[in-house]
Amino acid sequence: MNYEFLKTSVLDRVAWLEYRREPRNAIDWTMLREIPVALDEFLGDANVRVIVIASALEKFFSTGADLRVLAALKPGEMRGWVDICHGLVRQIREASKPLVGAIHGTAVGGGLEIVLHCDVRFAAQDARFGQPEINIGFIPPVGTTQSLSRLLGRSRALRFLYEGNLVTAEEALGMGLVDFVVPPEKLREEVQAYASALAKKPAAALAAIRRCITLGLDLPYDDALALELEAATHLAGTPDFTEGLRAFLEKRPPKWE
């Protein structure tokens, strides 16, 4: 499927969903609506095992929502905007495939918020991160009040949003905002290698791990254990589990479905 403001591709069972709205990937209504459609396309594609969210522009990951669009919104229209954002958050949280963020250049606002819901984030050394919504009298509405408190802890998340400052890639790494920092010219290569390695692992087990951790984090402890119990019981009946045990005992590489 072709998109006006997204570039999509698949390599080695790794799907790339890249923002592409010149000049800075500022998100308008069309781009906002395209992202969940493209994500749904990849989630439904059996040839795709891992999804990467990135930017096709050279200097910008995203500058967030297009402020000209926000300025024109009435309160009721803002509710519609945030409803789409929250639908995307739920879509990512409930996804059965690993999601990886590949961030370079300026990454602020909504475009960054989306990848905060990914499982692993790579940053180029030139990346700069921020949630400056406080400076326009607003909050980050893509589930970020929740994702940041889980990633950084309550106190650090509050300071990050209160202050609205930009931080470097190394600072983001120290905060726990990203997991890896790599040279800009190596970003795509490193992310592709990591995602390709994940794509070679058993899909059902990846999905179970993701579900248990992502959803279990918000459940009472015993309910989270029950979720883990169901996942383990289900996996025990899969061909991949049988193959994994046999391969280990026979000292050979497994052949996953």
Buried (B, 14 or more C-beta within 10 A) or exposed (E): EEBEBBBBEBEEBBBBBBBBBEEBBBBBBEBBEBBBEBBEBBBEBEEBBBBBBBBBBEEBBBBBBBEEBBEEBEEEEEEEBBEBBEEBBEBBBEBEBBBBBBBBBBBBBBBBBBBBBBBBBBBBBBBBBBBBBBEEEEEBBBBBBBBBBBBBEEEBBBEBBEBBBBBBBEBBBEBEBBBBBBEBEEBBEBBBEBBBEBBEBBBBBBBBBBBBEBBBEEEEEEEBEEBBEEBEEEBEEBEBBEBBEEBEEEEEEBEBE
